[in-house]
């Protein structure tokens, strides 16, 4: 979107955002990493991107092909890393186009020269974990899961928190008092213990973790939105809207919510940061994603358990540190963009 299509106020905010060079560069770098890892199957996979065999095109990334399609003996899915299958394809003049990294997050390298965890090599650029799986592939998939989980939790909790804060701040009185007491009681519930109990009953997954953490994370924006609605509900333009007979819902959405969103937006990058950190912590403790899932926290736990393999802990640490640092820098730039005291000539 070009600046000429923005209002003067938003143009000033965009200039303030770009003036924070560290945050501006971090935004582009984080966007590049996020978009790149979103197509992780095309970067790290044990299946070829494209196969040309006897003038036919095959795309194993999208479709599972039996070995018999290439002249093999078995009707099960072909193992494209097997030298026999490769010979069946290339021996008839076919071609195989591989992704840059020929390992998926769960692919085990059975041809290691040393016992797992193996150090970095030309085959495994960042080494392998204690089960022989490629560390770089697990970092790529783990980065994607962490960001998607953080975004989903941030969006869902923000919607609920903004709604609850708007109800409290606009109506006040017993509504505000009752919701405040409920929030105080609700936030005192130990969420980690609840996760431990749930993990003993059912196997935690992406959506189960998201739902449990959403039960406690929605309160993060309630106070900010409540204060903004409480401050603005008696402004003259709100009183004029009431005098014209406009309903409460319309006033809240069209007149008060835009002002409250300015304050809420400055918190969103930090809430996203906290959501990613929460998932990483739970994975590190063993209460997060199911075993075998690509996880940055699980990689840190492997690094702690295998001190003789420093590439495990260092890879996970630097990935998490880079991700969280970029989000912090972006959050600082967003805060500067919406700061009314900052003006640029």
N, C-alpha and C positions, 0 to 999 in steps of 0.2 A: 504494500500500500504506500503510495507516495504521500509526502507531507502535504501537498496541495489539496488532497481530499480530506484532510483533517481539519477540525475546528481550530481556531487560534489557541485555545486552551490546551488541546491535545498536541498541537505542534510544539508548544512550549515544553510540555511534558516529555515529548520525544527528544527534543534537544537536550533537556536535562539528563535524560537516560543516556544518550550518546556521549554526553560530556564526561560521564563516568567511564573512562576507557576500559578499566579493568572489568566492569560489569558488562559493557557492550561486547567486548571480545569473548568474555565467558559465555554470553548468550549464544553467540554463533558457534563456539566450540562445543557447548553442550548440545545444541541443536544438531550439529554434525554427528556427534557420537550417538545421540538418540536415534536419529534417522538411520544411521549406518547399522546399528545393532538391531533395529527393527526388522532388518532383512538378514538376520543371523543365519538362516538356513542357506543363504547364498554366499556366505563368507566362510562358514565352518560346517562341513557336512561330510559324512562318510558315503554319501551318494553323489554321483556326478550330476552336474547341472544339465548336460546334454550329451546324448549318445547318438552317433550316426552309424547305423548298422544295416548293411544291404539296402542302402538308399532310403531307409526309414528313420524317422526321428523319434527318439525316446527321451522323456524328461523324468528321470527317477525321483527328482525332488518333489514332484507333484503326484506321481503315480507309481505304484509298486508293480514291477514286472517280474514274472517268473523266469527262472533260469532257462526254461525251455524256449523262450522267445529268442534267445541268442544261441541256440543249438546245444544247450546243456541237457542234463539228464533228469533234473529234479523240477517239480512243479512249484516249489517254494520260491520265495523272493530271492533274487540273485544277490550274492555278496560281491559287490563290485571291487572290493579290495582283494579278493581272492585272485591269485595269479592265473588260475584256470579260467575264470570268467573273463579276465582281461585278455587272455590269449584267444578265447572264443570270439571276442569282438574285434580286436586288432588283427587277428590272424586272417580275417576275411576282408581286410581293408577298411574296417570301421575306425572310428575315432571317438575318444572319450575326453570330454571337457570337464575338468574338476574345478571346484571352488578353490580359493587361495589356500585354505586349510582343510586337509582331507580327514578331519576328525569332527564328529559331533560331540555334544557334551557328555554323552554316555558311551562313546566308542572306547573300547579298551585296546591298547596297543599290546598285542601278544608277541611282538618281536623286539622287546626291549633287550639291550645288551647288558643291562644291570638290573638288579631287583628294583621294583617300584618302592618309593617314588624316585623316578629317574631325573637326572639333572637336565637342564636345557640342552638341546641339540638341534641339528639341522632338520630333524623329523618332527620334534616337539619343541617349538621355539621357546616356550617358558617351562619346559619340563612336564612331568606327569605327577598326578597325585598318588596317594598310597594304593590306589586300585588300578593304576596304569592308564587313567583317563587324561586327556590333554588339558593342561591348565588354561591355555589361551582360549580354547573353545569354551570351557566352562566360565571363563571371565566374560566372554562376549554374551553368552546366553544369560548368565547371572546378572550382568548389567541391565539387560533388557527387562528381565523379570522384576528387578528392584525398581526401575523407573516406572514401569507400568503399574506395579503395586502401589508405589508412592503416589502416582497421579490419580489412580482410582480412589485411594483412601482420602487424598486431599480434596478431590472434587466432591465426593459423597459427604464427607464430614463438614465441608464448608457449606454445602446446601442446607444440611440440617441445622448447623450452627447459626447460619444467617437467618433462617426461618425462626428459630427459637429466640434469638436475640431481638429480632424485629418485633415479635409478639410481646416480649417483656418490655422493651423500651417504649413501644407505642401506647400500649394500654396501661402499663404501670399498675399501681395499686395492689390488689390482692393477686392479680395474675402474675405480676412481677415478683411479689413476695413468695408465692407458692412455687414458682419455677426456680427461684434462687435457692430455696430450701431443698428442692428436689435435686438440683445440680450439686449442692454441697454433699448431700448423702450419696449421690451416684458416684461422684469422683472419689469418695472414700473407699469404694469397693476395690480390693486388690486385683487388678486385671491380670497380673502374672499368675496368681494362684488359680484364677478362673481358667486361664489357658492351660495350665498343668492338668486341671481336672478334666477339661475337654479333651486334651491329648490322650488321657487315659481311657476315654470312652470311645472316641472316634479319631481316625487318622486326620491330622490337620492338613488342609489343602489350601490352595490359593484363595478360593471364595470363602471357606470357613474362617481362615485367618482374617480376611478382609472384613467379614461380618462381625467377628468378635472384637477386633480393634476399633471398628466403627462405633460400637456401642459406647466406647469411652473417649474417642478422639473428637467427637462432634462439639464438645464444650470449649474447644480452643478459641473459637471466634465469637462465642456468645457474648462475652464481656465487651468486646470492642464494638460489635454491632448494637448491642443494647445501649451502650453509652451514646452512640451517635444518634440513634432514634430518640432516646430520652432527651437529648439536647435540642434536637430539631423539631420535635413534635409541637412545640408552642410557637414556632416561627410564624411571622405574619402571613406568608404565602400558604402555610398549612391551615391557619385559621380561615383564610379567605376561601380555600378549597372546601373546607367544611361548611362554610356559610352558603356556598353555591350548591350544596347538597351532594357533593361527590362522596362516594362510599369510602369506608376505611381501607379496604383492600386496594383500591385505586390510588389513594393517597400514599399508602405504604410502598407500593411498587413503583409508581411513576414519579413521586416527589421526594420521598425520603430514602429509598434504597440506593439511588445513584450517589448520594452524599456518603452513605455508610460504606459503599463499595470502595471508595477511595482509601479509607482506612483499612478495610479488609484485604484489599489487593496487596498492600505492603507486607502483610503477614504470610501470604500464600507460599512464596519460595521457602520460607523458614518452616512452615508446616510440612511442605513436601520433603524438606531435609529431615525433619523429625520422623516422618513416616518411613522413609528409607532406612534410617538408623534403627527404628524399632524392628523392622523385618530382619535386618542384619543381626541384631542382638538376639532375636528369638532363634534364628538359624544357628547362631554360634552356641546357644545353650541347648539346642536340640529340640526345641518346641516350635520350630517354624515349618518350612516346606517339607514334604515327604522325603524320606531318604532317597538319594540318587538324583534329586532335582538340582539343577545348577544354581548355586547359591554362593554369594560372597561371604556370608557369615560362616557357612560350612567350610569354605576354603580357609578362613582364618582359624577355625577349630582344627583343621588338619595341620596347619602350620604350627599351632601350639602343641599338637601331639607328635609332630615330626620335626623336632628342632634340628635334626641333622640335614633337613631339606629346607634351607632358608628361602628358596624361591617360592614356596607355597605361601608362607606368611607375608613375604614382601610383595608378591603379586597382588594378593587380596588387599593388603593395606594401602598400597599406592592407588589401586583402582577406586577404593572407597574414599580415600583422601581427595583424589582428583574430583570425583563426582560431587562430594559434599562441598568442597571449596568453590567449585563453579556455581553451585546453587547459592551459596552464601554471597558471593560477589554479585550474582544476578539480583538477589534480594536487596543488597545495598543500593544497586542502581535503580531498582524499582522504588525504593524508599525516597531516593533523591528526586526521581521523576515526579512523584506526587507530593513532594514537600512544597507547600505554598510560599515558603520563605525564599526558595531558590528561584531566581530569575536570571535569564541570560539576555544579553543585548543582541 
